[in-house]
């Protein structure tokens, strides 16, 4: 994906939280109850406007005889993120889409901004998430900052050769997203967030015992103490989604049950309690690229130090807009790295607002059950919890079409086709993969086999050998995560393996 960013209003980051833990008789760490704060609303809204015919058809029209739809210049309620959606998620938008905006209180319009029309970070079309019938086709979201006027144009691609250009899909609409204000702006520091609703409690409880209910962050934890986080990989069946518990399949390389069609999930493995054991000597015949894990090593031995993670409460997720329950897989065997197509002009203080905008666009505009990514990372190296269900658990995301099962998606905020990612962002990718993959005994410097659910590179049911830390483009034909970030994945793999003690 690609994206362009213009200036945006500053939004404060989530406040820090550091809380003590108590040892339980079983050896697990239970959080000490945290004080509560006064309720703070997290406002936000989404406005959808239909795109209408703009240019008359004919060889001398601005579109060169090609259909063009859009939105004439219009003053609207304030928004900060824009995207375009259409009715059929199976249809592609073969067109050039552009927007221009005017900032709140300003008189000058921005130049025309290209919107990336191929949004490949999405649920598998045959998955339970898709079978609900709510999915829409969508472009990548574009962060434009606080604006109150917009103009849109979508022009059909020119025909190539003898093949006619595909028509514009039905139901084209522009989505204008106001992500609201960061909840930390009026919340006392070092306190937990209020939890007025059942789903707020459920999303927060999924992170026990790593943090207490309502925590705005999960604190960093060094090795070897982070090995105990394997206890948090256990799935609570009361909060798992019944829509993804139906089918089980066995993959061809003997790594256990997978779900190649996205129709179900396997039961999450029970993580053994207690301290990790010593490693067994590696087989000298194994090359680093062929190693999935080391036989004879107690689960938890190679868990990297846990990085600080800002929770959904920390970045202000409105839990009322997502679907209830959490979709879980059997395990986590790979990490796909993405960029968000949101541009590179946002400050780190604006990251929470950008994430809330993406969340609303994925759920309200695109019809997904939740934000697609499992984690997000900003250019200052802060890691954010993405899809709800527990940062340690095998939550199924919607990030890499065809390979959402038994994997996780990590999105770096920004666009990296021509701009370099920050060293802090690359280090954060290494840190979160060292920790999360270590919980499932996966070597970040190795390779693994996943079964494709179907995409434009691999047919449905194909067993594909992939690097454990892959770019989105390794599983789907796309420019994501941008050439500059893709070239840094080797460094992320090496650093993640080092952090695991390999």
Beta strands, then each sheet from edge to edge (+ up, - down):
strand 1: 21-23
strand 2: 29-31
strand 3: 45-50
strand 4: 52-53
strand 5: 68-86
strand 6: 95-103
strand 7: 113-115
strand 8: 137-138
strand 9: 142-156
strand 10: 173-178
strand 11: 217-218
strand 12: 249-250
strand 13: 257-258
strand 14: 309-310
strand 15: 334-339
strand 16: 375-377
strand 17: 383-385
strand 18: 407-412
strand 19: 447-451
strand 20: 463-467
strand 21: 469-471
sheet 1: 1+ 2-
sheet 2: 3+ 10- 5+ 4-
sheet 3: 3+ 10- 5+ 8-
sheet 4: 3+ 10- 5+ 9- 6+ 7-
sheet 5: 11+ 14- 17- 16+ 18+ 15+ 21+
sheet 6: 12+ 13-
sheet 7: 19+ 20-
end
